[in-house]
Amino acid sequence: MKATKWWQNTAVYQIYPKSFNDTTGNGTGDLRGITEKLDYLKDLGAGALWLTPVYPSPMVDNGYDISDYTGINPQFGTLADMEELIAEAKRRDIRIVMDLVYNHSSDQHPWFIESKSSRNNAKSDWYIWRDAKPDGSAPTNWRGIFGGSAWTYCKERGQYYLHTFAEAQPDLNWENPEVRAALFAAANFWLDKGVGGFRIDAITYIKKPAVFEDGTPDAADGMVSVHTMTANTPGILDFLHEFRREVFDGHDIFTVGEANGVSVAELPDWVGENGVFSMLFEFAHVLVPYEGGECWSKMLPWPLTKLKGALSASQAGVAKEGWYPIYFENHDRARSVNYFFPHGGDTRLAAKALATILMTLRGTPFIYEGEELGMTNVKWDTIEAYDDISSHGQYELALKEGFSPAEALSFVHFNSRDNARTPMQWDTSKNAGFTTGTPWLPANENYRTINAAAEQADADSVLSYYKQIVRLRKTKPVLLDGVYEELLADNEQIYAFSRTAGNRRIVTAVNFSTEEAQLPAGFLKGVRLIGSYADAPKAALRPLEAVVYEEEVK
Ligand code: NOJ
């Protein structure tokens, strides 16, 4: 292995600032709230904190609609608060990672306000404008990722603009070199402030096809997902190499692209020495319940082998070149204990099972806030209770597909992004200790039992397990660079794999089922390093049991 980089040998912790810790009592989290919790994060073993967007924003999509790329949203604090956070984190050897949302801006960004004002202003070509079809309808039948047409009509220009996501998120025109230069300058602004890396949002959509055409409808609304029509369009890598040259090169940072639509076979073009990013968030393993695109009403029960196959394919994809960001949760996904264990069982054991995989696969583990506590989904009674824009879009789509309101709501319960956005559960005080005011989203009722304070005091808690296994990873070089091999590949109950380097071999085995799962004789050899039950398993793994063994090999 080449010289280890700092970000390969640490855990990254993702913070959703709006829901993390409120120091002002206004019901939304803030930057000072993060600074206040740095010791907690250090104790957990985090070496970097990825903050979802904290820039000025109308918050239609909770910050993924940016109206100023070099400012701080007053809701979260000031630039001085950000500088303090960066400095205080650095004192603890923790880097701050910013989220770059460069496929689109907010429709309130001054660039868009100017662009939409006429067809001949200085920024008229900064977004994707097209004429209507002869009948006045949208230029194509593309559906935006949050539902509804991906085009919105603008009467000032008498044209439509494209938005891959919400109407309030117009896509920037990367073909225009002035746009690219402005975006690169903003990223360099944050590098000068000392940030340790970037997560790059929705990056597979920045290149659009040369010709815009209707696609074959994929649902009852007669539309086709914009993803099908524009993701990973040839030519995208030219833009990205320029991005790398103008921003990333020469800095001791990491970059992780959000890359829905890039296949494992394409990874070498995207990550590593000859690629663009340090790592790429893939989607295959989190999309196992879906038939095709991410349509919430089209989910199927999935065999464990599908999840294992996706994870193994990703491991293989970066075995020689590049690096992998391991994750089960983020702000766009339901809580992993519910999502990956739809058959139920003890959620504490489920959380430990996923932690065990997260910390022993090859790559950099990403822990999402509350995952280290085993936080779970919420289940609200009405669609109105949900804030998440995509929950509303998917609910409407399900109704169009002929599902009843109750069925449509059940898809929201299982998938909603709000599941991951409820307030961080700090303690048993009102609102889970997140705010003294009224939280912008209600806390999950179970905060009285699932919370950081209680788990800190409990040696058997999910949090204690996380702390232990994050440390274990740092003391075992084989977990950093050992070769990955999947074991028991056909087994539908157990996910098992080995990591081998020199004469050390570490084996992880996790029972995903709520039944006992038989192990082949002599499968677990050597010393048990960690496990989710108090004692070692015998011939079988107990329900949801996870174990890690180390042995010496010749
Ligand atoms: C992906 C982000 O993670 C998600 O939260 C956001 O809604 C979309 N990109 C649009 O920026």
Residues whose N, C-alpha, C, O or C-beta is under 5 A from the ligand:
A	BS01	NOJ	D61 Y64 F165 D201 A202 D332
